[in-house]
């Protein structure tokens, strides 16, 4: 899962902040990644068709542009392809009132899910990452390992998300497995064995995932999990 090839696409006009957003969110914007992990595209009529296969995309809208017709066209084309994509408004600080940005975004893209829209100042990297990373992980959870493996800036947040997921699953299982304990003697034995097997497996899988995204030797991790 973590080795699967992925491509994150960015669409927007020149000067809209596509590259700045990439640096803020993913920590990279280097030319050697273009065409492999990152794809930067304009908003002309052929941009979506020429962008190739994308796993997730960001449509960057410049708040200072008077006409967003090209961006609406790109959004419609991405929608027909089934790509999960975010619409991100930049340069809202240059409007007469920055608070105008969010209502304008909703009015121009009324059909787009609110959780996949955002107004950011991409120059503020940490704030932008905090604003977008949660919705990103929730939208494409199957890409978390691959994203963390390719973009080190995401590793801490995705590691914490994986730990929360494992903790939640373990807590739910522990609650359910406690029910057989109501059966005298036999129920306590069966419930305890189930706890040991499933919870240990979940913890081991979590360790493997964390090792993988941090580039650790997973064979050594496997041996370590077998030691008493």
URCOR-V240481 format. One record per residue. N is the residue number from 1. RES is the residue in one small letter. SS is DSSP state (a for helix, b for strand, c for the rest). PSI is psi in radians with two decimals (NA if undefined). NEAR is the number of other C-alpha atoms within 10 Angstrom. Layout:
# URCOR-V240481
N/RES/SS/PSI/NEAR, N/RES/SS/PSI/NEAR
This chain:
# URCOR-V240481
1/x/c/-0.73/11, 2/x/c/-0.33/17, 3/x/c/-0.08/12, 4/x/c/2.44/10, 5/x/c/2.41/13, 6/x/c/2.71/18, 7/x/c/2.23/20, 8/x/b/2.14/21, 9/x/b/2.50/25, 10/x/b/2.23/24, 11/x/b/2.45/27, 12/x/c/2.87/24, 13/x/c/2.82/18, 14/x/c/2.23/12, 15/x/c/-0.02/11, 16/x/c/-0.38/21, 17/x/c/0.40/23, 18/x/a/-0.88/27, 19/x/a/-0.63/20, 20/x/a/-0.71/19, 21/x/a/-0.71/26, 22/x/a/-0.77/22, 23/x/a/-0.71/19, 24/x/a/-0.74/22, 25/x/a/-0.80/24, 26/x/a/-0.23/21, 27/x/c/0.06/16, 28/x/c/2.68/18, 29/x/c/1.02/18, 30/x/c/2.55/11, 31/x/a/-0.46/9, 32/x/a/-0.26/9, 33/x/a/-0.36/12, 34/x/b/2.33/14, 35/x/c/-0.17/14, 36/x/c/-1.13/11, 37/x/c/-0.45/17, 38/x/b/2.54/22, 39/x/b/2.03/19, 40/x/b/2.28/19, 41/x/b/2.73/19, 42/x/c/-2.71/21, 43/x/c/0.43/22, 44/x/c/3.10/14, 45/x/c/-0.38/12, 46/x/c/0.05/11, 47/x/a/-0.80/16, 48/x/a/-0.77/21, 49/x/a/-0.63/11, 50/x/a/-0.06/9, 51/x/c/-0.24/17, 52/x/c/-2.85/12, 53/x/c/2.14/15, 54/x/c/2.52/21, 55/x/c/-0.56/17, 56/x/b/2.63/20, 57/x/b/2.77/20, 58/x/b/2.13/23, 59/x/b/1.98/26, 60/x/b/2.10/26, 61/x/b/2.19/26, 62/x/b/2.05/24, 63/x/c/-0.41/24, 64/x/c/-0.14/17, 65/x/c/2.32/10, 66/x/c/-0.39/7, 67/x/c/2.06/10, 68/x/c/0.36/16, 69/x/a/-0.77/11, 70/x/a/-0.67/16, 71/x/a/-0.66/23, 72/x/a/-0.64/16, 73/x/a/-0.76/15, 74/x/a/-0.75/20, 75/x/a/-0.74/21, 76/x/a/-0.72/14, 77/x/a/-0.73/16, 78/x/a/-0.64/20, 79/x/a/-0.66/13, 80/x/a/-0.41/8, 81/x/a/-0.24/12, 82/x/c/0.16/11, 83/x/c/2.28/14, 84/x/c/2.30/16, 85/x/b/2.64/24, 86/x/b/2.55/24, 87/x/b/2.06/23, 88/x/b/2.16/25, 89/x/b/2.25/24, 90/x/b/2.93/23, 91/x/c/0.43/21, 92/x/a/-0.39/20, 93/x/a/-0.25/16, 94/x/a/-0.01/12, 95/x/c/2.77/12, 96/x/c/-0.63/9, 97/x/c/2.04/9, 98/x/c/-0.45/13, 99/x/c/-0.19/12, 100/x/a/-0.33/13, 101/x/a/-0.90/22, 102/x/a/-0.82/16, 103/x/a/-0.65/11, 104/x/a/-0.70/13, 105/x/a/-0.76/21, 106/x/a/-0.66/15, 107/x/a/-0.58/9, 108/x/a/-0.44/13, 109/x/c/1.11/18, 110/x/c/-0.46/11, 111/x/c/-0.15/9, 112/x/c/2.41/17, 113/x/c/2.29/12, 114/x/a/-0.59/13, 115/x/a/-0.22/14, 116/x/a/0.40/16, 117/x/b/2.62/21, 118/x/b/2.64/21, 119/x/b/2.08/23, 120/x/c/2.77/21, 121/x/c/1.70/19, 122/x/c/-0.25/23, 123/x/c/-0.33/15, 124/x/c/1.54/13, 125/x/a/-0.84/19, 126/x/a/-0.74/11, 127/x/a/-0.73/14, 128/x/a/-0.74/19, 129/x/a/-0.74/23, 130/x/a/-0.59/13, 131/x/a/-0.63/15, 132/x/a/-0.43/19, 133/x/a/-0.69/16, 134/x/a/-0.94/14, 135/x/a/-0.60/16, 136/x/a/-0.83/19, 137/x/a/-0.60/16, 138/x/a/-0.50/13, 139/x/a/-0.70/16, 140/x/c/1.10/13, 141/x/a/-0.47/14, 142/x/a/-0.20/12, 143/x/a/0.03/20, 144/x/a/-0.81/22, 145/x/a/-0.75/24, 146/x/a/-0.72/17, 147/x/a/-0.80/27, 148/x/a/-0.63/22, 149/x/a/-0.69/22, 150/x/a/-0.49/19, 151/x/c/1.64/16, 152/x/a/-0.49/14, 153/x/a/-0.35/18, 154/x/a/-0.13/20, 155/x/a/-0.75/19, 156/x/a/-0.85/14, 157/x/a/-0.73/17, 158/x/a/-0.62/22, 159/x/a/-0.78/20, 160/x/a/-0.64/12, 161/x/a/-0.72/17, 162/x/a/-0.68/19, 163/x/a/-0.74/17, 164/x/a/-0.74/12, 165/x/a/-0.82/13, 166/x/a/-0.70/17, 167/x/a/-0.71/16, 168/x/a/-0.80/12, 169/x/a/-0.76/14, 170/x/a/-0.71/18, 171/x/a/-0.75/13, 172/x/a/-0.72/11, 173/x/a/-0.73/15, 174/x/a/-0.66/18, 175/x/a/-0.81/11, 176/x/a/-0.67/12, 177/x/a/-0.23/18, 178/x/c/-0.27/16, 179/x/a/-0.71/12, 180/x/a/-0.33/16, 181/x/a/-0.24/15, 182/x/a/-0.33/11, 183/x/c/2.11/12, 184/x/c/2.39/9, 185/x/c/-1.21/10, 186/x/a/-0.74/12, 187/x/a/-0.70/16, 188/x/a/-0.69/16, 189/x/a/-0.83/13, 190/x/a/-0.76/15, 191/x/a/-0.71/19, 192/x/a/-0.72/16, 193/x/a/-0.73/13, 194/x/a/-0.74/15, 195/x/a/-0.86/18, 196/x/a/-0.81/11, 197/x/a/-0.90/10, 198/x/a/-0.78/14, 199/x/a/-0.67/19, 200/x/a/-0.72/14, 201/x/a/-0.77/13, 202/x/a/-0.72/15, 203/x/a/-0.70/16, 204/x/a/-0.74/16, 205/x/a/-0.68/15, 206/x/a/-0.76/18, 207/x/a/-0.73/17, 208/x/a/-0.77/19, 209/x/a/-0.80/20, 210/x/a/-0.68/22, 211/x/a/-0.72/18, 212/x/a/-0.85/20, 213/x/a/-0.32/24, 214/x/c/0.13/17, 215/x/c/0.43/10, 216/x/c/2.82/13, 217/x/c/1.90/11, 218/x/a/-0.37/15, 219/x/a/-0.65/10, 220/x/a/-0.63/10, 221/x/a/-0.70/15, 222/x/a/-0.79/14, 223/x/a/-0.70/9, 224/x/a/-0.62/11, 225/x/a/-0.34/15, 226/x/a/-0.29/8, 227/x/c/2.46/6, 228/x/c/NA/4
